[in-house]
Amino acid sequence: MRYPKAIIFLLITSIFGWACNVQPKTNDQETVESIPDKHSISDSDSDSDDMDDLIQEYGIIDHIEDGVYPMFVITVEFPERELRQDFDLNIESMALDHVSLINLQGQYATIHYQSELENMLLDIHDDATSILGEYAPKFDPEWKSITGTLQGATSETVSDLPDEITILDASGETMKFEYYITPEMVALNGQKVTAYYYVRGVHTIVDLVPSNN
């Protein structure tokens, strides 16, 4: 069984995220929402309602890591609080190319971002057996699970970004996941499966304004 690099990357990211989720928090792992507004400096004159709903912060672009294009993971450092936080960024949603983004590393910038909870799929079992084969993560009893009908896996993912699948349980609850659909999942579409997952906070940068200072 062979999987595209995108699926392997997503699996590694999910497992790493789960591991970080269960570790005790240190100062470096505090959530960025704990930083007071006084540390934010706005370089944007946007008056849109969408921007009003975003969280604004100011810090140093400490590290930029390629994800599955067009996604990047941006680590922002907030020196006054000795705090770092990872953010997702979709470069195609911004007026930036890859070189311009990389050149921001080490610079101060104002970021506007949205924060939400996301279900991160770790594994899918069919009759108590993982469909991921050799790529299946080691089972952890702390994982959350939902058993129900797999929906939305009508065809294998062909794009660089994951598709959305859902699990409909017996009570009528529907849980959504973003994942790269494999032939094994297509074969199980409409059938009963058990999905294992965890819930993590996802911070997504919507606007990034380099400091002029």
HELIX and SHEET records of a PDB file:
HELIX    1   1 LYS A    5  VAL A   22  1                                  18    
HELIX    2   2 ASN A   27  GLN A   29  5                                   3    
HELIX    3   3 VAL A   32  SER A   34  5                                   3    
HELIX    4   4 ASP A   37  HIS A   39  5                                   3    
HELIX    5   5 ASP A   49  ASP A   52  1                                   4    
HELIX    6   6 PRO A   79  ARG A   81  5                                   3    
HELIX    7   7 ILE A   91  SER A   93  5                                   3    
HELIX    8   8 HIS A   98  ILE A  102  1                                   5    
HELIX    9   9 GLY A  133  TYR A  135  5                                   3    
HELIX   10  10 PRO A  183  LEU A  188  1                                   6    
SHEET    1   A 9 THR A 129  SER A 130  0                                        
SHEET    2   A 9 TYR A 108  ASP A 126 -1                                        
SHEET    3   A 9 ILE A  55  ASP A  66 -1                                        
SHEET    4   A 9 MET A  71  PHE A  78 -1                                        
SHEET    5   A 9 LEU A  83  ASN A  90 -1                                        
SHEET    6   A 9 LYS A 192  PRO A 210  1                                        
SHEET    7   A 9 LYS A 144  GLN A 151 -1                                        
SHEET    8   A 9 ASP A 163  LEU A 168 -1                                        
SHEET    9   A 9 THR A 174  TYR A 179 -1                                        
END                                                                             
